[in-house]
Amino acid sequence: MMAINLQKGQRVDLTKGNPGLSKIMVGLGWDPVQNSGGGGGFFGSLFGGGGSQANVDCDASVIMLGANDKLGSNKDVIYFGNLKSNDGSVQHSGDNLTGDGDGDDEQVWIDLSRVPANIQKLVFVVNIYDCVKRKQHFGMIRNAFIRVVNPSNNQELIHYNLTDNYSGLTCLVTGEIYRNGNDWKFAAIGSGTNAASLSEVVRSYS
């Protein structure tokens, strides 16, 4: 079975057509725009290269929302400073993986069966660390994507490439996984904002 490639705004069943699926891996990836030629692979210009331009450090996070898309507690924000939800249902792989092999730069492991009943939605956000001081934005990043994988057989279920022009924007809401009755669905969001930090994004849900 091929992964479902989504366009912005599309919504698709995640668990309904995959009975028994509860553990998923959500991979997020991006490439720096190469200013000077040459290779360097995924992180060529993030970690390598000289010049005065600071590395573009993208961070993925998950915001766990309750009713009415409201955040109950800052502990429900899973990111490099809080790698695991209190209930253990959401676990972040940590900051800046190498992206070897399948190209994920950061990964989030989720056990949908353990997500507390009061949590209605998981929002996947990528923001640029220290973007204001470094004068950085998502015009410096390309090939951003979010994908959902069944880790039991490594089958990619959903893939969404963020293809809009995000130049000047500093935060991307890439996608959402949300309850629909007893099932879970995935929505391809792909909206950008000028939030200067993750805390600013979080405040918008409070």
CYANA upper distance limits for C-alpha pairs under 8 A (distance plus 0.5 A):
  2 MET  CA    156 GLU  CA      7.94
  2 MET  CA    157 LEU  CA      7.81
  3 ALA  CA    155 GLN  CA      8.28
  3 ALA  CA    156 GLU  CA      5.78
  3 ALA  CA    157 LEU  CA      5.04
  3 ALA  CA    158 ILE  CA      5.58
  3 ALA  CA    159 HIS  CA      6.90
  4 ILE  CA    157 LEU  CA      6.69
  4 ILE  CA    158 ILE  CA      5.29
  4 ILE  CA    159 HIS  CA      6.60
  5 ASN  CA    158 ILE  CA      6.58
  5 ASN  CA    159 HIS  CA      5.37
  5 ASN  CA    160 TYR  CA      6.21
  5 ASN  CA    161 ASN  CA      8.50
  6 LEU  CA     10 GLN  CA      6.65
  6 LEU  CA    158 ILE  CA      7.79
  6 LEU  CA    159 HIS  CA      6.76
  6 LEU  CA    160 TYR  CA      5.51
  6 LEU  CA    161 ASN  CA      8.09
  6 LEU  CA    188 ALA  CA      7.21
  7 GLN  CA    160 TYR  CA      7.09
  7 GLN  CA    161 ASN  CA      8.13
  7 GLN  CA    188 ALA  CA      7.25
  8 LYS  CA    160 TYR  CA      8.34
  8 LYS  CA    162 LEU  CA      8.06
  8 LYS  CA    188 ALA  CA      5.73
  8 LYS  CA    189 ILE  CA      6.29
  8 LYS  CA    190 GLY  CA      6.55
  9 GLY  CA    187 ALA  CA      7.17
  9 GLY  CA    188 ALA  CA      5.77
  9 GLY  CA    189 ILE  CA      6.06
  9 GLY  CA    190 GLY  CA      8.26
 10 GLN  CA    187 ALA  CA      6.37
 10 GLN  CA    188 ALA  CA      6.02
 10 GLN  CA    189 ILE  CA      8.36
 11 ARG  CA    185 LYS  CA      7.40
 11 ARG  CA    186 PHE  CA      6.13
 11 ARG  CA    187 ALA  CA      4.81
 11 ARG  CA    188 ALA  CA      6.89
 12 VAL  CA    185 LYS  CA      6.16
 12 VAL  CA    186 PHE  CA      5.90
 12 VAL  CA    187 ALA  CA      7.04
 13 ASP  CA     17 GLY  CA      7.34
 13 ASP  CA    183 ASP  CA      8.33
 13 ASP  CA    184 TRP  CA      7.04
 13 ASP  CA    185 LYS  CA      4.94
 13 ASP  CA    186 PHE  CA      6.84
 14 LEU  CA     18 ASN  CA      7.40
 14 LEU  CA    157 LEU  CA      8.43
 14 LEU  CA    183 ASP  CA      8.07
 14 LEU  CA    184 TRP  CA      6.08
 14 LEU  CA    185 LYS  CA      5.32
 14 LEU  CA    186 PHE  CA      6.62
 15 THR  CA     19 PRO  CA      6.66
 15 THR  CA     20 GLY  CA      8.15
 15 THR  CA     21 LEU  CA      6.47
 15 THR  CA     22 SER  CA      8.11
 15 THR  CA    183 ASP  CA      6.22
 15 THR  CA    184 TRP  CA      6.07
 15 THR  CA    185 LYS  CA      7.53
 16 LYS  CA    183 ASP  CA      6.49
 16 LYS  CA    184 TRP  CA      7.86
 21 LEU  CA    150 ASN  CA      8.10
 22 SER  CA    110 ILE  CA      8.39
 22 SER  CA    111 ASP  CA      5.94
 22 SER  CA    112 LEU  CA      5.41
 22 SER  CA    113 SER  CA      6.10
 23 LYS  CA    109 TRP  CA      7.86
 23 LYS  CA    110 ILE  CA      6.17
 23 LYS  CA    111 ASP  CA      4.84
 23 LYS  CA    112 LEU  CA      6.68
 23 LYS  CA    113 SER  CA      8.26
 23 LYS  CA    150 ASN  CA      7.45
 23 LYS  CA    151 PRO  CA      7.62
 24 ILE  CA    109 TRP  CA      6.51
 24 ILE  CA    110 ILE  CA      5.84
 24 ILE  CA    111 ASP  CA      6.96
 24 ILE  CA    112 LEU  CA      8.16
 24 ILE  CA    148 VAL  CA      7.20
 24 ILE  CA    149 VAL  CA      6.27
 24 ILE  CA    150 ASN  CA      5.59
 24 ILE  CA    151 PRO  CA      6.52
 25 MET  CA    107 GLN  CA      7.23
 25 MET  CA    108 VAL  CA      6.21
 25 MET  CA    109 TRP  CA      5.07
 25 MET  CA    110 ILE  CA      6.69
 25 MET  CA    148 VAL  CA      6.28
 25 MET  CA    149 VAL  CA      5.58
 25 MET  CA    150 ASN  CA      6.91
 25 MET  CA    151 PRO  CA      6.71
 26 VAL  CA    107 GLN  CA      6.19
 26 VAL  CA    108 VAL  CA      5.59
 26 VAL  CA    109 TRP  CA      6.87
 26 VAL  CA    110 ILE  CA      8.19
 26 VAL  CA    146 ILE  CA      7.48
 26 VAL  CA    147 ARG  CA      6.15
 26 VAL  CA    148 VAL  CA      5.09
 26 VAL  CA    149 VAL  CA      6.79
 27 GLY  CA    104 ASP  CA      5.77
 27 GLY  CA    105 ASP  CA      7.78
 27 GLY  CA    106 GLU  CA      6.56
 27 GLY  CA    107 GLN  CA      5.01
 27 GLY  CA    108 VAL  CA      6.94
 27 GLY  CA    146 ILE  CA      6.22
 27 GLY  CA    147 ARG  CA      5.75
 27 GLY  CA    148 VAL  CA      6.91
 27 GLY  CA    149 VAL  CA      8.17
 28 LEU  CA     60 ALA  CA      7.71
 28 LEU  CA    104 ASP  CA      5.88
 28 LEU  CA    105 ASP  CA      6.42
 28 LEU  CA    106 GLU  CA      5.98
 28 LEU  CA    107 GLN  CA      6.73
 28 LEU  CA    144 ALA  CA      7.94
 28 LEU  CA    145 PHE  CA      6.24
 28 LEU  CA    146 ILE  CA      5.08
 28 LEU  CA    147 ARG  CA      7.09
 29 GLY  CA     99 GLY  CA      8.24
 29 GLY  CA    103 GLY  CA      6.93
 29 GLY  CA    104 ASP  CA      5.21
 29 GLY  CA    105 ASP  CA      5.22
 29 GLY  CA    106 GLU  CA      7.15
 29 GLY  CA    143 ASN  CA      8.03
 29 GLY  CA    144 ALA  CA      5.97
 29 GLY  CA    145 PHE  CA      5.91
 29 GLY  CA    146 ILE  CA      7.16
 30 TRP  CA     42 PHE  CA      8.42
 30 TRP  CA    104 ASP  CA      8.42
 30 TRP  CA    105 ASP  CA      7.46
 30 TRP  CA    141 ILE  CA      7.02
 30 TRP  CA    142 ARG  CA      6.50
 30 TRP  CA    143 ASN  CA      5.73
 30 TRP  CA    144 ALA  CA      4.64
 30 TRP  CA    145 PHE  CA      7.06
 31 ASP  CA     42 PHE  CA      6.16
 31 ASP  CA     43 PHE  CA      7.55
 31 ASP  CA    141 ILE  CA      6.15
 31 ASP  CA    142 ARG  CA      5.71
 31 ASP  CA    143 ASN  CA      6.27
 31 ASP  CA    144 ALA  CA      7.37
 32 PRO  CA     42 PHE  CA      7.82
 32 PRO  CA     43 PHE  CA      7.57
 32 PRO  CA     44 GLY  CA      8.38
 32 PRO  CA     45 SER  CA      6.86
 32 PRO  CA     46 LEU  CA      7.09
 32 PRO  CA     56 VAL  CA      7.90
 32 PRO  CA    140 MET  CA      6.59
 32 PRO  CA    141 ILE  CA      5.08
 32 PRO  CA    142 ARG  CA      6.58
 33 VAL  CA     45 SER  CA      8.32
 33 VAL  CA    140 MET  CA      5.85
 33 VAL  CA    141 ILE  CA      5.84
 33 VAL  CA    142 ARG  CA      6.53
 34 GLN  CA     45 SER  CA      7.00
 39 GLY  CA     44 GLY  CA      7.30
 40 GLY  CA     44 GLY  CA      4.21
 40 GLY  CA     45 SER  CA      7.46
 40 GLY  CA     48 GLY  CA      8.12
 42 PHE  CA     98 THR  CA      8.43
 42 PHE  CA     99 GLY  CA      7.61
 42 PHE  CA    103 GLY  CA      8.26
 43 PHE  CA     47 PHE  CA      6.36
 43 PHE  CA     48 GLY  CA      7.75
 43 PHE  CA     98 THR  CA      7.96
 44 GLY  CA     48 GLY  CA      5.70
 44 GLY  CA     49 GLY  CA      7.60
 45 SER  CA     49 GLY  CA      6.14
 45 SER  CA     55 ASN  CA      7.59
 46 LEU  CA     55 ASN  CA      5.26
 46 LEU  CA     56 VAL  CA      6.47
 46 LEU  CA     57 ASP  CA      7.81
 47 PHE  CA     55 ASN  CA      7.00
 54 ALA  CA    134 ARG  CA      7.19
 56 VAL  CA    128 ILE  CA      7.28
 56 VAL  CA    129 TYR  CA      8.05
 56 VAL  CA    136 GLN  CA      7.49
 56 VAL  CA    140 MET  CA      8.25
 57 ASP  CA     96 ASN  CA      8.38
 57 ASP  CA    128 ILE  CA      6.21
 57 ASP  CA    129 TYR  CA      6.02
 58 CYS  CA     96 ASN  CA      8.26
 58 CYS  CA    126 VAL  CA      6.93
 58 CYS  CA    127 ASN  CA      6.12
 58 CYS  CA    128 ILE  CA      5.02
 58 CYS  CA    129 TYR  CA      6.57
 59 ASP  CA     79 TYR  CA      8.14
 59 ASP  CA     80 PHE  CA      8.03
 59 ASP  CA     95 ASP  CA      7.21
 59 ASP  CA     96 ASN  CA      7.94
 59 ASP  CA    106 GLU  CA      8.40
 59 ASP  CA    126 VAL  CA      5.90
 59 ASP  CA    127 ASN  CA      5.95
 59 ASP  CA    128 ILE  CA      6.72
 59 ASP  CA    129 TYR  CA      7.18
 60 ALA  CA     79 TYR  CA      7.07
 60 ALA  CA     80 PHE  CA      8.47
 60 ALA  CA    106 GLU  CA      7.12
 60 ALA  CA    124 PHE  CA      7.60
 60 ALA  CA    125 VAL  CA      6.15
 60 ALA  CA    126 VAL  CA      4.87
 60 ALA  CA    127 ASN  CA      7.17
 61 SER  CA     77 VAL  CA      7.59
 61 SER  CA     78 ILE  CA      6.05
 61 SER  CA     79 TYR  CA      5.01
 61 SER  CA     80 PHE  CA      8.06
 61 SER  CA     92 HIS  CA      8.33
 61 SER  CA    124 PHE  CA      6.36
 61 SER  CA    125 VAL  CA      5.75
 61 SER  CA    126 VAL  CA      6.85
 62 VAL  CA     77 VAL  CA      6.32
 62 VAL  CA     78 ILE  CA      5.57
 62 VAL  CA     79 TYR  CA      7.12
 62 VAL  CA    122 LEU  CA      6.72
 62 VAL  CA    123 VAL  CA      5.93
 62 VAL  CA    124 PHE  CA      5.25
 62 VAL  CA    125 VAL  CA      6.74
 63 ILE  CA     71 LEU  CA      8.11
 63 ILE  CA     76 ASP  CA      6.66
 63 ILE  CA     77 VAL  CA      5.14
 63 ILE  CA     78 ILE  CA      6.93
 63 ILE  CA    122 LEU  CA      6.16
 63 ILE  CA    123 VAL  CA      5.53
 63 ILE  CA    124 PHE  CA      7.14
 63 ILE  CA    125 VAL  CA      8.18
 63 ILE  CA    202 VAL  CA      8.05
 64 MET  CA     71 LEU  CA      7.21
 64 MET  CA     76 ASP  CA      5.71
 64 MET  CA     77 VAL  CA      6.74
 64 MET  CA     78 ILE  CA      8.49
 64 MET  CA    119 ILE  CA      6.79
 64 MET  CA    120 GLN  CA      8.17
 64 MET  CA    121 LYS  CA      6.49
 64 MET  CA    122 LEU  CA      5.23
 64 MET  CA    123 VAL  CA      7.03
 65 LEU  CA     69 ASP  CA      5.79
 65 LEU  CA     70 LYS  CA      5.81
 65 LEU  CA     71 LEU  CA      5.33
 65 LEU  CA     72 GLY  CA      7.48
 65 LEU  CA     76 ASP  CA      8.10
 65 LEU  CA    119 ILE  CA      5.98
 65 LEU  CA    120 GLN  CA      6.42
 65 LEU  CA    121 LYS  CA      5.68
 65 LEU  CA    122 LEU  CA      6.77
 65 LEU  CA    123 VAL  CA      8.14
 65 LEU  CA    205 TYR  CA      8.47
 66 GLY  CA     70 LYS  CA      5.85
 66 GLY  CA     71 LEU  CA      6.58
 66 GLY  CA     72 GLY  CA      7.10
 66 GLY  CA    118 ASN  CA      6.05
 66 GLY  CA    119 ILE  CA      4.92
 66 GLY  CA    120 GLN  CA      5.61
 66 GLY  CA    121 LYS  CA      7.28
 67 ALA  CA    118 ASN  CA      7.64
 67 ALA  CA    119 ILE  CA      7.73
 67 ALA  CA    120 GLN  CA      6.79
 69 ASP  CA    120 GLN  CA      8.20
 69 ASP  CA    121 LYS  CA      7.79
 69 ASP  CA    205 TYR  CA      7.14
 70 LYS  CA    205 TYR  CA      5.70
 70 LYS  CA    206 SER  CA      6.10
 71 LEU  CA     76 ASP  CA      7.70
 71 LEU  CA    202 VAL  CA      8.26
 71 LEU  CA    205 TYR  CA      6.09
 71 LEU  CA    206 SER  CA      5.82
 72 GLY  CA     76 ASP  CA      7.64
 72 GLY  CA    206 SER  CA      8.01
 73 SER  CA     77 VAL  CA      8.31
 75 LYS  CA     82 ASN  CA      8.07
 75 LYS  CA     85 SER  CA      7.35
 75 LYS  CA     86 ASN  CA      7.72
 76 ASP  CA     85 SER  CA      6.80
 76 ASP  CA     86 ASN  CA      8.32
 77 VAL  CA     82 ASN  CA      7.78
 77 VAL  CA     85 SER  CA      8.20
 77 VAL  CA    202 VAL  CA      8.34
 78 ILE  CA     82 ASN  CA      5.81
 78 ILE  CA     83 LEU  CA      6.05
 78 ILE  CA     84 LYS  CA      6.65
 78 ILE  CA     85 SER  CA      6.89
 78 ILE  CA     90 VAL  CA      7.93
 78 ILE  CA     91 GLN  CA      7.84
 78 ILE  CA     92 HIS  CA      7.20
 79 TYR  CA     83 LEU  CA      6.01
 79 TYR  CA     92 HIS  CA      6.97
 79 TYR  CA     94 GLY  CA      8.02
 80 PHE  CA     92 HIS  CA      7.68
 80 PHE  CA     94 GLY  CA      5.79
 80 PHE  CA     95 ASP  CA      5.96
 83 LEU  CA     91 GLN  CA      6.18
 83 LEU  CA     92 HIS  CA      5.31
 83 LEU  CA     93 SER  CA      7.63
 83 LEU  CA     94 GLY  CA      7.13
 84 LYS  CA     88 GLY  CA      6.55
 84 LYS  CA     89 SER  CA      8.26
 84 LYS  CA     90 VAL  CA      6.28
 84 LYS  CA     91 GLN  CA      4.92
 84 LYS  CA     92 HIS  CA      6.72
 85 SER  CA     89 SER  CA      6.80
 85 SER  CA     90 VAL  CA      5.89
 85 SER  CA     91 GLN  CA      7.06
 87 ASP  CA    114 ARG  CA      7.74
 87 ASP  CA    115 VAL  CA      7.85
 87 ASP  CA    116 PRO  CA      7.93
 88 GLY  CA    114 ARG  CA      7.94
 89 SER  CA    109 TRP  CA      8.46
 89 SER  CA    110 ILE  CA      6.02
 89 SER  CA    111 ASP  CA      5.45
 89 SER  CA    112 LEU  CA      7.27
 89 SER  CA    113 SER  CA      8.31
 89 SER  CA    114 ARG  CA      5.59
 89 SER  CA    115 VAL  CA      5.81
 90 VAL  CA    108 VAL  CA      7.43
 90 VAL  CA    109 TRP  CA      6.32
 90 VAL  CA    110 ILE  CA      5.09
 90 VAL  CA    111 ASP  CA      7.12
 90 VAL  CA    115 VAL  CA      8.20
 91 GLN  CA    108 VAL  CA      6.13
 91 GLN  CA    109 TRP  CA      5.62
 91 GLN  CA    110 ILE  CA      6.92
 92 HIS  CA    106 GLU  CA      8.29
 92 HIS  CA    107 GLN  CA      6.68
 92 HIS  CA    108 VAL  CA      5.01
 92 HIS  CA    109 TRP  CA      6.89
 93 SER  CA     97 LEU  CA      8.41
 93 SER  CA    106 GLU  CA      6.86
 93 SER  CA    107 GLN  CA      5.82
 93 SER  CA    108 VAL  CA      6.43
 93 SER  CA    109 TRP  CA      8.10
 94 GLY  CA    106 GLU  CA      7.41
 94 GLY  CA    107 GLN  CA      8.27
 95 ASP  CA    106 GLU  CA      7.21
 96 ASN  CA    105 ASP  CA      6.43
 96 ASN  CA    106 GLU  CA      6.58
 97 LEU  CA    104 ASP  CA      8.21
 97 LEU  CA    105 ASP  CA      5.59
 97 LEU  CA    106 GLU  CA      6.22
 98 THR  CA    105 ASP  CA      6.67
 99 GLY  CA    103 GLY  CA      4.91
 99 GLY  CA    104 ASP  CA      5.30
 99 GLY  CA    105 ASP  CA      5.06
 99 GLY  CA    106 GLU  CA      8.05
100 ASP  CA    104 ASP  CA      7.98
111 ASP  CA    115 VAL  CA      7.28
115 VAL  CA    119 ILE  CA      7.21
120 GLN  CA    178 TYR  CA      6.25
120 GLN  CA    179 ARG  CA      6.00
121 LYS  CA    176 GLU  CA      7.26
121 LYS  CA    177 ILE  CA      6.26
121 LYS  CA    178 TYR  CA      4.66
121 LYS  CA    179 ARG  CA      6.92
122 LEU  CA    176 GLU  CA      6.05
122 LEU  CA    177 ILE  CA      5.65
122 LEU  CA    178 TYR  CA      6.69
123 VAL  CA    173 VAL  CA      7.67
123 VAL  CA    174 THR  CA      8.41
123 VAL  CA    175 GLY  CA      6.72
123 VAL  CA    176 GLU  CA      5.07
123 VAL  CA    177 ILE  CA      7.19
124 PHE  CA    173 VAL  CA      6.44
124 PHE  CA    174 THR  CA      6.19
124 PHE  CA    175 GLY  CA      5.92
124 PHE  CA    176 GLU  CA      6.51
125 VAL  CA    171 CYS  CA      7.63
125 VAL  CA    172 LEU  CA      6.15
125 VAL  CA    173 VAL  CA      5.01
125 VAL  CA    174 THR  CA      6.34
125 VAL  CA    175 GLY  CA      8.09
126 VAL  CA    171 CYS  CA      6.35
126 VAL  CA    172 LEU  CA      5.69
126 VAL  CA    173 VAL  CA      7.02
126 VAL  CA    174 THR  CA      7.62
127 ASN  CA    170 THR  CA      6.43
127 ASN  CA    171 CYS  CA      4.77
127 ASN  CA    172 LEU  CA      6.71
127 ASN  CA    197 SER  CA      7.52
127 ASN  CA    198 LEU  CA      7.20
128 ILE  CA    136 GLN  CA      7.88
128 ILE  CA    137 HIS  CA      7.57
128 ILE  CA    138 PHE  CA      8.34
128 ILE  CA    170 THR  CA      6.39
128 ILE  CA    171 CYS  CA      7.13
128 ILE  CA    197 SER  CA      8.04
129 TYR  CA    197 SER  CA      7.46
130 ASP  CA    134 ARG  CA      6.74
130 ASP  CA    196 ALA  CA      8.13
130 ASP  CA    197 SER  CA      7.70
131 CYS  CA    135 LYS  CA      6.04
131 CYS  CA    136 GLN  CA      5.39
131 CYS  CA    137 HIS  CA      7.19
131 CYS  CA    170 THR  CA      7.29
131 CYS  CA    196 ALA  CA      7.04
131 CYS  CA    197 SER  CA      8.21
132 VAL  CA    136 GLN  CA      7.18
132 VAL  CA    196 ALA  CA      6.88
136 GLN  CA    140 MET  CA      7.63
136 GLN  CA    168 GLY  CA      8.46
136 GLN  CA    170 THR  CA      7.83
137 HIS  CA    141 ILE  CA      8.23
137 HIS  CA    166 TYR  CA      8.34
137 HIS  CA    167 SER  CA      6.75
137 HIS  CA    168 GLY  CA      5.68
137 HIS  CA    169 LEU  CA      5.83
137 HIS  CA    170 THR  CA      5.32
138 PHE  CA    142 ARG  CA      8.17
138 PHE  CA    166 TYR  CA      5.87
138 PHE  CA    167 SER  CA      5.79
138 PHE  CA    168 GLY  CA      6.92
138 PHE  CA    169 LEU  CA      6.14
138 PHE  CA    170 THR  CA      6.35
138 PHE  CA    171 CYS  CA      8.19
139 GLY  CA    165 ASN  CA      7.62
139 GLY  CA    166 TYR  CA      6.09
139 GLY  CA    167 SER  CA      4.19
139 GLY  CA    168 GLY  CA      6.75
139 GLY  CA    169 LEU  CA      7.97
140 MET  CA    167 SER  CA      7.91
143 ASN  CA    161 ASN  CA      7.45
143 ASN  CA    162 LEU  CA      7.59
143 ASN  CA    163 THR  CA      7.95
144 ALA  CA    161 ASN  CA      6.58
144 ALA  CA    162 LEU  CA      5.99
144 ALA  CA    163 THR  CA      8.14
145 PHE  CA    159 HIS  CA      7.75
145 PHE  CA    160 TYR  CA      6.08
145 PHE  CA    161 ASN  CA      4.86
145 PHE  CA    162 LEU  CA      6.09
145 PHE  CA    174 THR  CA      8.13
146 ILE  CA    159 HIS  CA      6.58
146 ILE  CA    160 TYR  CA      5.93
146 ILE  CA    161 ASN  CA      7.19
146 ILE  CA    174 THR  CA      7.15
146 ILE  CA    175 GLY  CA      7.75
147 ARG  CA    156 GLU  CA      7.68
147 ARG  CA    157 LEU  CA      8.00
147 ARG  CA    158 ILE  CA      5.82
147 ARG  CA    159 HIS  CA      4.79
147 ARG  CA    160 TYR  CA      6.65
148 VAL  CA    156 GLU  CA      6.50
148 VAL  CA    157 LEU  CA      6.05
148 VAL  CA    158 ILE  CA      5.53
148 VAL  CA    159 HIS  CA      7.09
149 VAL  CA    154 ASN  CA      6.56
149 VAL  CA    155 GLN  CA      6.08
149 VAL  CA    156 GLU  CA      4.80
149 VAL  CA    157 LEU  CA      5.94
149 VAL  CA    158 ILE  CA      7.62
150 ASN  CA    154 ASN  CA      5.87
150 ASN  CA    155 GLN  CA      5.75
150 ASN  CA    156 GLU  CA      6.84
150 ASN  CA    157 LEU  CA      7.30
151 PRO  CA    155 GLN  CA      7.50
160 TYR  CA    188 ALA  CA      7.15
162 LEU  CA    174 THR  CA      7.93
162 LEU  CA    190 GLY  CA      6.43
164 ASP  CA    190 GLY  CA      8.28
166 TYR  CA    192 GLY  CA      7.04
168 GLY  CA    194 ASN  CA      8.11
169 LEU  CA    192 GLY  CA      6.43
169 LEU  CA    193 THR  CA      6.00
169 LEU  CA    194 ASN  CA      5.53
169 LEU  CA    195 ALA  CA      8.44
170 THR  CA    192 GLY  CA      7.72
170 THR  CA    193 THR  CA      6.75
170 THR  CA    194 ASN  CA      5.62
170 THR  CA    195 ALA  CA      6.61
170 THR  CA    196 ALA  CA      7.07
171 CYS  CA    192 GLY  CA      6.06
171 CYS  CA    193 THR  CA      5.77
171 CYS  CA    194 ASN  CA      6.67
171 CYS  CA    195 ALA  CA      6.36
171 CYS  CA    196 ALA  CA      8.14
171 CYS  CA    197 SER  CA      8.41
172 LEU  CA    190 GLY  CA      7.02
172 LEU  CA    191 SER  CA      6.24
172 LEU  CA    192 GLY  CA      4.92
172 LEU  CA    193 THR  CA      6.97
173 VAL  CA    189 ILE  CA      6.82
173 VAL  CA    190 GLY  CA      6.16
173 VAL  CA    191 SER  CA      5.85
173 VAL  CA    192 GLY  CA      6.79
174 THR  CA    188 ALA  CA      7.10
174 THR  CA    189 ILE  CA      5.88
174 THR  CA    190 GLY  CA      5.11
174 THR  CA    191 SER  CA      7.29
175 GLY  CA    186 PHE  CA      7.63
175 GLY  CA    187 ALA  CA      6.06
175 GLY  CA    188 ALA  CA      5.20
175 GLY  CA    189 ILE  CA      5.25
175 GLY  CA    190 GLY  CA      7.06
176 GLU  CA    186 PHE  CA      6.14
176 GLU  CA    187 ALA  CA      5.63
176 GLU  CA    188 ALA  CA      7.29
176 GLU  CA    189 ILE  CA      7.50
177 ILE  CA    184 TRP  CA      7.04
177 ILE  CA    185 LYS  CA      6.06
177 ILE  CA    186 PHE  CA      4.98
177 ILE  CA    187 ALA  CA      6.93
178 TYR  CA    184 TRP  CA      5.94
178 TYR  CA    185 LYS  CA      5.92
178 TYR  CA    186 PHE  CA      6.98
178 TYR  CA    187 ALA  CA      8.48
179 ARG  CA    183 ASP  CA      6.33
179 ARG  CA    184 TRP  CA      5.02
179 ARG  CA    185 LYS  CA      6.85
180 ASN  CA    184 TRP  CA      6.00
180 ASN  CA    185 LYS  CA      7.01
195 ALA  CA    200 GLU  CA      6.32
195 ALA  CA    201 VAL  CA      6.55
196 ALA  CA    200 GLU  CA      7.02
197 SER  CA    201 VAL  CA      7.17
198 LEU  CA    202 VAL  CA      6.68
199 SER  CA    203 ARG  CA      6.64
200 GLU  CA    204 SER  CA      7.14
201 VAL  CA    205 TYR  CA      7.77
202 VAL  CA    206 SER  CA      7.33
